[in-house]
Amino acid sequence: MLLVLALASAVPPAEEPIMARMARTDLVEVSEIMIAGMDGDHDGRVSRAEWRRVMTSPARGLPIRMSFDASPEEAFLDMDRNADGLLSAEEFARPMLASFDCFDADHDGLVQPAEDAAGRIRCTASLTPQTPAPTLAPAPAP
């Protein structure tokens, strides 16, 4: 699955949609896939060590590329809402879902092209996330 999701600080040019035709459930699914891809011990959560390993690996081996407004360490600490040193799929998805919810003006779980266009103005200005939200894009071909 390839997904392009640009959030607050990494807005693509106006002709490229940010979240057009995206479903909220897609973000939940992507979060689960990402956590599974980073979860070296297969316990369903990502430890700081697993996160560091993935974030410092030149070939991360994940289906999508991630980048953050802050350092990966700061992003981990901010996403780890319960401060247990482990990231769940829910914690990982939280900043992306907050951005999605801003774009989804009618709250039907889908971002339509018109909502995407309006969200560029409304959400990119208002979403100054506490959590540096990851930007997701297709992983480069090997």
N, C-alpha and C positions, 0 to 999 in steps of 0.2 A: 504494500500500500504506500503510495506516495501522497504526501500532504504538504501544502504550502500554507503557512500561517505566519503572518507578520503582525507583531503587536507594537503598541505604543511607540517605542523609540526607533523601530526599524520599518517605517512605512514605505512600501514600494511606490513606484511612480503612479500617478493618477490613473493611467490606463490599465494597470494591473489590479485585479481585485484582491482585497485583503482576506475576506472571509466569504465571498459570494458562493452561494449554493452549498454551504457547509452545514452539517447537522451537529448539534451538541453531542449526540452520541458518538460521532466520529472522534471528538476530542477525548472522550472517556476511553474509547477503544485504543486510540494512539497512546494514551498515557499508560494503559496496561501493557501494550506492546513494548514501549520504551522501558518501563520498569523491568519487565521480563528480560529484555536485552542487556540491561545493566546488572541484573541480579546474579552475581557469580555463584552464590551458595544456594540459590533457588529456594529462598525462604519467603519469597513474595514481597520483600522490601529491599531497598538499596541502602547499604551502610555508607558512611563517609569514605571508607577505604575503597569500596566498590565504585563510588562516585568519582573519587580521585583517579582511580585506575582508568576509567572510561574517559574522563575529561582530559587526561594527559596523554592518552594514546593517540598517535597520529592517524591510525585507521581504527576508528571507534567501533566499527562493526555494527552500527545501528541503522535501522531503515531510513532514518531522517537525520539531518544535521541540526545541531542545537547551538545557539549562541546566546549570550546573556549581556545585559547592560552592566552588570557587576562581575566580579570574579566568580568562577564556578564555586569556590568555597563559600563566598558570601551568599550566592544563590541557594546553595544547599541549606545553609543555616536559616535563611529566611523561609524557605519552603517547608522545613522541618517544624511544622506548627506546634507539635507536642514536645519538641526538644528531646526526643528519645534517641537521636543520632541515627535514625532510620527514615527513609522516605517511602511512603506508601504511594500507590497509584493515585489515591485521592489527594494527597498532599502535592504530588507532582502536577496534577491537573488543575489545582485551584487557581493559579494565576491565569492560565489559558481560559478556563471557564468564566472567570470574572470578565475578561476581555470579550469573550463570545457573548455573554449576557448583555453587555453594553451595546454591541452591534445588533443583537436580536431584539429590535424595538417592540415587536408585537409578541415576544416571548412564546413563540410557537415551536421553539427548538430548532429552527432553520434560519439561516441568514440568506436572504434573497438579495439579488443585485442592487435593488433600491436601498435596502438596509445597509449594504456594504458601503454604498456611496455616501449615505448620510452618516454612517458610523465613522468614516474617515474624519469628518469634521467634529462630531460630538465626542467620540471615544478617544481618538488619539490625543486630543487636548485634555480630556478629563481623566484619562487613565495614566496617572503617574503612580504606578504600582509600588507598594511597599516591597513586594517581591519583584526582583528583576525578572520579568516574564521571559521564558525561553522563546526564541524565534525558531520555528520549525521550517525546514525546507528539504527538498529531496536530497538525499545523500549523493555525493559525486559517484559516478560509475567507477568501479575498480579498474 
